[in-house]
Amino acid sequence: MAGTKAGGLKAAAKNKAKDPEFYARIGSKGGKNGRTGGFAANPELARIAGAKGGRISRRSKKVNA
């Protein structure tokens, strides 16, 4: 019954029966393997980059009508 919703539920039930923390464990592995930092980790860097982008913007200035 592989590839069906019923088969997936059966596999999930078996995984949980073997190890109640199965999905928590594999989820934490993915989180620990993350190598992203960037702006989420450094808001000051985001502010500086945004200012640079604003200075070199190709858009025309907004004209109040």
Secondary structure, DSSP 8 states (H G I E B T S, - for coil): -TTSHHHHHHHHHHHHHH-TTHHHHHHHHHHHT----HHHH-HHHHHHHHHHHHHT--S------
